[in-house]
């Protein structure tokens, strides 16, 4: 945990301000994801809604520990991140079109058969050599 504080705490006050948090995430996120217009609002929302438990605008050591060694359900947190990232109409549900628009977040989570519906005229290629 000390290493995480050292990596993010630019002003060396022992706490992680939201801008320090965003700067750190920006530095470890690939360029394609950073260019998503929802990137910053999504991460700000995660910071404010989930990480900053006492709502003081920064992460102290206890809050940082909860983030790095979570006691919450990681699968629920990932589902929340995916929904908030791709839910264009903000109805709380993901449509097939919203998933397709944000395929880069879902590509490895869904089988190839799902993605074939968005490539008209292409049939699934099966390899029987194994």
C-alpha positions in Angstrom: 0.0 0.0 0.0 2.9 2.4 0.7 4.0 1.9 -2.9 0.5 2.9 -4.2 0.6 6.1 -2.0 4.1 6.9 -3.3 2.9 6.4 -6.9 -0.2 8.6 -6.7 0.5 11.1 -4.0 2.0 13.9 -6.0 1.8 16.5 -3.2 3.2 14.1 -0.6 0.4 14.8 2.0 -0.4 11.1 2.6 -3.8 11.3 0.9 -4.9 10.8 -2.7 -6.8 13.7 -4.2 -9.3 13.0 -7.0 -6.9 14.7 -9.5 -4.0 12.5 -8.3 -6.2 9.5 -8.6 -7.3 10.5 -12.2 -3.7 11.3 -13.2 -2.5 7.9 -12.0 -5.3 6.0 -13.8 -4.6 8.1 -16.9 -1.0 7.0 -16.8 -1.8 3.3 -16.6 -4.8 3.2 -19.1 -4.3 2.5 -22.8 -4.8 5.4 -25.2 -7.9 4.0 -26.8 -9.8 3.8 -23.5 -8.5 7.3 -22.4 -10.0 8.8 -25.6 -13.5 7.6 -24.6 -15.5 10.7 -23.6 -17.0 8.8 -20.7 -13.6 7.8 -19.3 -13.1 10.8 -16.9 -16.8 11.0 -15.7 -16.8 7.3 -15.1 -13.7 7.3 -13.0 -14.7 10.5 -11.1 -18.0 8.8 -10.3 -16.3 5.7 -9.1 -14.0 7.8 -6.9 -16.9 9.9 -5.5 -19.5 7.1 -5.2 -17.4 4.2 -4.1 -13.8 5.0 -3.0 -14.2 8.2 -1.0 -16.2 6.7 1.8 -16.2 9.8 4.1 -16.8 12.2 1.2 -13.9 14.5 2.1 -12.6 14.7 -1.5 -9.5 12.4 -1.1 -8.6 8.9 -0.2 -7.0 8.3 3.1 -5.1 5.1 4.0 -8.2 3.1 5.0 -10.0 4.1 1.8 -7.0 3.3 -0.2 -6.7 -0.1 1.5 -10.4 -0.8 0.6 -9.7 0.0 -3.0 -6.5 -2.0 -3.3 -7.6 -5.0 -1.1 -11.4 -4.8 -1.6 -13.8 -6.4 0.7 -16.7 -5.7 -1.7 -17.7 -8.0 -4.6 -15.3 -7.4 -7.4 -17.7 -8.8 -10.0 -20.4 -6.3 -9.0 -17.9 -3.5 -9.2 -16.8 -4.5 -12.7 -20.4 -4.8 -13.8 -21.1 -1.3 -12.5 -18.1 0.0 -14.4 -19.1 -1.7 -17.6 -22.7 -0.4 -17.3 -21.8 3.2 -16.5 -19.2 3.2 -19.4 -21.6 1.8 -22.1 -25.1 2.9 -21.0 -25.5 5.7 -23.5 -29.2 6.3 -22.7 -28.6 6.1 -19.0 -31.5 3.7 -18.4 -29.5 1.3 -16.3 -29.7 -1.4 -18.9 -27.3 -2.3 -21.7 -28.7 -3.0 -25.2 -27.0 -5.0 -27.8 -26.3 -1.8 -29.7 -24.7 -0.2 -26.6 -22.5 -3.2 -26.1 -21.5 -3.1 -29.8 -20.7 0.6 -29.6 -18.4 -0.1 -26.7 -17.1 -3.4 -27.9 -13.5 -2.6 -26.7 -14.8 -3.0 -23.1 -16.7 -6.2 -23.8 -14.7 -8.0 -26.5 -13.0 -10.5 -24.3 -16.1 -11.1 -22.2 -18.4 -12.3 -24.9 -18.0 -15.3 -27.2 -17.1 -14.8 -30.9 -20.6 -15.8 -31.9 -22.0 -12.6 -30.4 -19.7 -10.4 -32.4 -20.4 -12.2 -35.7 -23.9 -10.6 -35.8 -22.2 -7.3 -36.4 -20.2 -8.5 -39.4 -22.8 -9.3 -42.1 -21.7 -11.8 -44.6 -19.0 -13.3 -42.5 -19.4 -16.8 -41.2 -17.7 -18.3 -38.2 -14.5 -20.1 -39.2 -14.0 -23.4 -37.6 -10.6 -25.0 -37.3 -10.7 -28.8 -37.2 -6.9 -29.3 -37.3 -6.7 -29.9 -33.6 
